[in-house]
Amino acid sequence: MDVDARVQLFDLKTKYQFYTTPGVDKYNMPLYSVQTEPGNQIIGMYPVYQGFVPPVYIDGIQVPFQTQKNQFFNIWPNIVQSIGTIGTGNGTSGPYSLQIPLLPANAPQNPPFDGFYRGHVDITGIIATGNNVDPPVASQTQIAAAIASVPTTSVESAVFITTIDGTGQNVIAADSGWFVNTNVNLGYLMTPGKAPFGNQFLPLPASPTVASNTINYFTGLVNVNFPVVIPQGNNINASVFFFQSGLPRGFLFYNNIIYLRSAPDIQYLVEIDAYLSPAAFLNTSAAIPFGYMAEYISRGAARKILSDTGDVEQFNFYEPLFREQEALVWKRSQRQFTSTRTESIYSQGFGQGAGFNNNYGGGVTL
């Protein structure tokens, strides 16, 4: 696990690709599933990649790779639509069936379509669930414990239903990033709480007749049962992030989450360069993926054992030998990385306007 953090090896540089889901704008970096090492030692869910680097392609067309939220959202702003009143209190906690008016009453069958951005659980939250399913899903009987198991800091809500109770206090229901296991276009609502595990599922009515405490992201239908009584006539309001779907041309990587703008209307192929975390090799006989790294990894393991046991004399003896192997391993990658000249303002790369035959290898270096 240290190797790719110490040296970014050419052999660990690979490509990550996935298909988008219509209407979904946020995607987590993938996680390895839990593995069992010989001796029944459990290897937890690790990120499959150390990180992503440009270029990034969507359906074969290169798009800008960004890592700064301010730059990305200056171009693709998250404009909150405060819908205003979508219902009024009736002197009970509910259930209330409400319609957010920006969407049609029936779910679209084919693109193009519009919708609301969805709540999201990041990879730290996925790890906390103990189940490598992303986005996380649950049944009506599982959801209360599921929402409470995820840290509040790992949830990014995008739909808010707000009102005021009889004491004048705010009452807020927000989407949780969890989805109904039989329909992933239905998101569960929650009551936002304090860190670390304060988010709670809204209480169910005595005799629920529909999927209570959910929002349909394609139709705008909200079924909610509030945790307190909403006085007669008090307004119930909604705030959402509305989108018009299309071909994504904006890409942000932040907090191990990929943000796409616009939200995709169909499945698109996303491809991006990445550095692999070789955790998949830990429980196999092929624990060392490349033979030339064998001595480097062995000396690195000995180095850790000596440091843990406090054998400073032997550690200092082995350290130059470990550094020598690290330099040799890194040399192979250096040869690959430096085999192509870095382009500058004084050079023209392949296919960059150096004459009519440039695309056939006629590029000119000044």
C-alpha positions in Angstrom: 0.0 0.0 0.0 3.0 2.3 0.5 4.5 1.8 -2.9 2.1 3.9 -5.0 2.2 6.7 -2.3 6.0 6.8 -2.3 6.5 6.6 -6.0 4.0 7.0 -8.8 5.0 4.0 -10.9 4.3 3.9 -14.6 3.2 0.3 -14.2 0.5 1.4 -11.8 -0.9 4.0 -14.1 -4.1 2.8 -15.7 -7.5 3.8 -16.9 -10.7 4.0 -15.0 -13.9 3.9 -17.0 -17.6 3.7 -16.2 -21.0 4.4 -17.7 -23.1 7.3 -16.4 -26.6 6.7 -15.1 -29.3 9.0 -16.6 -30.1 11.8 -14.2 -27.2 11.1 -11.8 -24.5 13.8 -11.5 -22.3 12.4 -8.7 -20.1 9.3 -8.8 -17.7 8.0 -6.1 -14.2 6.7 -6.7 -14.7 2.9 -6.6 -13.8 0.7 -3.6 -12.4 -2.8 -3.4 -14.8 -5.2 -1.9 -13.8 -6.8 1.4 -11.1 -9.5 1.0 -10.0 -12.4 3.2 -6.3 -12.9 3.5 -4.8 -16.3 4.3 -5.1 -16.8 8.0 -8.7 -15.3 7.9 -7.4 -11.8 8.2 -9.9 -9.3 6.8 -8.8 -6.6 4.3 -11.3 -3.8 4.4 -12.7 -1.7 1.6 -9.8 0.4 0.1 -10.1 2.9 -2.8 -9.2 1.1 -6.0 -7.2 4.1 -7.2 -4.8 6.5 -5.4 -6.2 9.4 -7.5 -7.3 10.6 -10.9 -5.3 12.7 -13.4 -6.1 14.2 -16.7 -7.0 13.7 -19.5 -10.7 12.7 -19.1 -12.9 11.7 -22.0 -16.7 11.5 -22.2 -17.8 9.4 -25.2 -14.3 9.9 -26.6 -14.3 13.7 -26.4 -11.8 15.3 -24.0 -13.4 17.6 -21.4 -11.6 19.9 -18.8 -10.4 18.1 -15.7 -11.0 20.3 -12.6 -10.2 19.9 -8.9 -11.3 23.3 -7.5 -14.9 23.7 -6.6 -14.9 27.5 -7.0 -13.7 27.3 -10.6 -16.1 24.5 -11.5 -19.3 26.0 -9.9 -18.5 29.4 -11.4 -19.0 27.8 -14.8 -21.7 25.4 -13.7 -23.5 27.1 -10.7 -25.7 25.2 -8.3 -28.6 27.5 -8.4 -31.1 26.7 -5.7 -34.7 26.8 -6.8 -36.8 27.9 -3.9 -40.1 26.6 -5.1 -42.2 28.3 -2.4 -45.3 26.7 -1.0 -46.1 23.2 -2.1 -48.5 22.4 0.7 -49.9 23.6 4.1 -50.1 22.0 7.5 -53.3 20.3 8.6 -52.7 20.0 12.3 -51.0 16.6 12.1 -47.5 15.4 11.5 -48.7 13.8 8.3 -48.4 11.9 6.1 -48.4 14.6 3.4 -48.4 13.9 -0.3 -46.8 16.9 -2.1 -46.0 17.7 -5.7 -43.0 19.8 -6.6 -44.3 21.6 -9.7 -41.2 21.8 -11.9 -41.6 18.2 -13.1 -44.3 16.2 -14.9 -46.6 14.0 -12.9 -45.4 10.9 -14.8 -41.9 9.6 -14.9 -40.3 10.0 -18.4 -39.6 6.8 -20.3 -37.0 8.2 -22.7 -34.6 11.2 -22.9 -34.4 14.1 -22.9 -35.8 14.7 -19.5 -35.3 17.1 -16.6 -35.1 16.4 -12.8 -33.6 17.3 -9.5 -30.0 16.6 -8.4 -29.9 13.8 -5.8 -28.6 13.5 -2.3 -25.2 11.7 -2.2 -23.2 9.6 0.2 -19.4 9.8 -0.3 -17.0 6.8 -0.1 -16.3 7.3 3.7 -20.1 6.9 4.1 -20.1 3.8 1.9 -17.4 2.3 4.0 -19.4 3.0 7.1 -22.3 1.0 5.8 -20.2 -2.1 5.6 -21.6 -3.0 2.2 -19.9 -2.1 -1.0 -23.1 -0.9 -2.8 -23.0 2.5 -4.4 -25.3 4.3 -4.3 -26.6 2.7 -1.0 -30.0 1.1 -1.0 -32.3 -0.2 1.7 -35.8 -1.5 2.3 -38.4 0.4 4.4 -37.6 -1.8 7.4 -33.8 -1.2 7.1 -33.6 2.5 6.4 -33.8 3.9 9.9 -30.6 2.0 11.0 -29.0 2.6 7.6 -29.3 6.4 7.7 -28.0 6.5 11.4 -24.9 4.4 10.4 -23.5 7.0 8.0 -21.6 10.1 9.4 -23.4 13.4 8.8 -20.2 14.7 7.2 -20.5 12.0 4.4 -23.9 13.1 3.3 -24.6 15.8 0.7 -28.3 16.6 0.5 -29.9 18.3 -2.6 -33.6 18.4 -1.8 -35.0 20.2 1.2 -38.7 20.3 2.5 -39.1 23.0 5.1 -41.8 24.2 7.4 -42.3 25.6 11.0 -43.8 23.8 14.0 -46.1 25.2 16.7 -43.2 26.6 18.7 -41.7 28.6 15.7 -38.8 26.2 15.2 -37.7 25.1 11.7 -38.7 21.6 10.6 -36.5 20.3 7.8 -36.6 17.1 5.8 -33.7 16.5 3.4 -32.8 13.7 1.0 -30.3 11.3 2.6 -28.4 9.8 -0.3 -30.1 6.5 0.3 -32.5 5.0 -2.2 -35.3 2.5 -2.2 -34.0 -1.0 -3.0 -36.8 -1.6 -5.5 -36.5 1.7 -7.3 -33.3 3.8 -7.3 -35.2 6.8 -8.6 -36.9 7.1 -5.2 -34.7 8.7 -2.5 -35.3 8.4 1.2 -35.8 11.6 3.3 -34.3 12.3 6.7 -34.1 14.8 9.5 -30.6 16.4 9.3 -28.7 16.1 12.6 -25.5 17.0 14.4 -22.2 15.3 13.8 -21.1 12.6 13.9 -24.2 10.4 13.5 -27.1 12.7 14.0 -29.1 12.1 10.8 -32.3 10.3 11.5 -35.0 8.7 9.4 -38.4 10.5 9.6 -41.0 8.6 11.7 -43.5 6.4 9.8 -47.2 7.1 10.1 -49.3 4.6 12.0 -50.7 2.9 8.8 -48.6 3.9 5.8 -50.3 3.2 2.5 -47.5 4.5 0.2 -43.7 4.6 0.3 -43.5 7.2 3.1 -40.7 9.7 3.5 -39.5 9.5 -0.1 -39.0 11.7 -3.1 -39.3 10.7 -6.8 -36.5 12.5 -8.6 -38.2 12.3 -12.0 -41.8 13.2 -11.1 -41.3 15.5 -8.1 -43.7 13.6 -5.9 -42.9 13.8 -2.2 -44.4 11.7 0.5 -43.3 12.9 4.0 -44.3 12.4 7.6 -42.8 15.1 9.8 -41.4 14.3 13.3 -43.7 16.9 14.8 -47.2 18.3 14.3 -47.4 21.0 11.6 -50.1 23.6 12.7 -53.1 24.2 10.5 -52.3 26.5 7.6 -48.5 26.6 8.1 -46.7 26.7 4.7 -44.7 23.7 3.6 -41.9 24.8 1.2 -39.4 23.1 -1.1 -35.9 23.9 -2.3 -34.2 21.9 -5.0 -31.4 21.9 -7.5 -33.2 21.6 -10.8 -31.3 20.4 -13.9 -31.8 20.0 -17.6 -30.1 16.8 -18.7 -27.7 16.5 -21.6 -24.2 15.5 -22.7 -21.8 16.2 -19.8 -19.0 18.7 -20.7 -17.9 19.6 -17.1 -15.9 17.3 -14.9 -14.9 18.0 -11.2 -13.0 15.6 -9.0 -13.4 16.6 -5.3 -13.6 14.6 -2.0 -13.2 11.4 -4.1 -16.4 12.3 -5.9 -16.8 12.9 -9.6 -19.3 15.7 -10.4 -20.6 15.9 -14.0 -22.4 18.8 -15.6 -24.8 18.6 -17.2 -26.4 15.6 -15.6 -26.4 12.9 -18.3 -29.6 12.2 -20.2 -28.4 8.7 -21.3 -25.5 6.4 -20.6 -22.2 8.0 -21.6 -18.7 6.3 -21.3 -16.4 8.2 -19.0 -12.6 7.5 -19.2 -9.9 9.0 -17.0 -6.3 8.2 -16.2 -5.7 6.8 -12.6 -3.0 5.4 -10.4 -4.0 1.9 -9.1 -3.8 0.9 -5.5 -2.6 -2.7 -5.8 -4.7 -4.0 -2.8 -6.3 -6.7 -5.0 -3.0 -8.6 -4.9 -2.9 -9.0 -1.1 -4.8 -12.3 -0.8 -3.4 -14.2 -3.8 -0.2 -16.0 -4.5 0.6 -13.2 -7.0 1.0 -10.7 -4.2 3.7 -8.9 -6.2 2.2 -7.8 -9.5 5.6 -7.1 -11.2 8.7 -9.2 -10.6 11.2 -6.4 -10.7 9.5 -5.0 -7.5 10.1 -8.1 -5.5 13.3 -7.1 -3.7 12.0 -3.6 -3.2 8.8 -4.8 -1.5 10.7 -7.4 0.6 13.2 -4.8 1.9 10.3 -2.4 2.5 8.5 -5.1 4.6 11.7 -5.8 6.5 12.1 -2.1 7.1 8.7 -1.9 8.7 9.3 -4.9 10.9 12.6 -3.5 12.2 11.0 -0.1 12.9 8.1 -1.7 14.8 10.5 -3.8 16.9 12.8 -0.9 17.6 15.9 -2.5 16.1 17.5 0.8 15.1 20.9 -0.7 14.3 19.5 -3.2 11.8 17.1 -0.6 10.4 20.0 1.8 9.7 21.9 -1.1 8.0 19.0 -2.0 5.7 18.0 1.6 4.9 20.6 2.3 2.1 19.7 -1.1 0.5 16.0 -0.2 0.6 16.7 3.2 -0.9 18.8 1.6 -3.6 16.0 -0.7 -4.6 13.5 2.2 -4.6 15.7 4.1 -7.0 16.0 1.1 -9.3 12.2 0.6 -9.3 11.6 4.3 -9.9 14.2 4.3 -12.8 12.0 2.1 -14.9 9.1 4.5 -14.6 11.4 7.5 -15.2 12.4 6.0 -18.5 8.8 5.7 -19.6 7.7 9.1 -18.4 10.6 10.9 -20.0 10.4 9.1 -23.4 8.0 11.8 -24.7 9.0 15.4 -24.6 6.9 17.8 -22.5 5.3 20.3 -24.8 6.0 24.0 -24.2 5.4 27.3 -25.9 8.5 26.7 -28.0 7.4 23.4 -29.4 4.5 22.0 -31.4 3.2 18.6 -30.6 1.8 16.0 -32.9 -1.2 17.3 -34.9 -0.9 20.9 -33.6 -0.9 23.0 -36.8 2.6 22.4 -38.2 1.6 22.1 -41.9 -0.8 20.1 -44.1 0.9 16.8 -43.4 1.2 17.3 -39.7 -1.4 14.7 -38.8 0.8 12.1 -40.6 3.9 12.7 -38.5 5.0 16.0 -40.0 5.1 18.0 -36.8 7.8 20.6 -36.4 9.9 21.2 -33.3 11.3 24.7 -33.1 
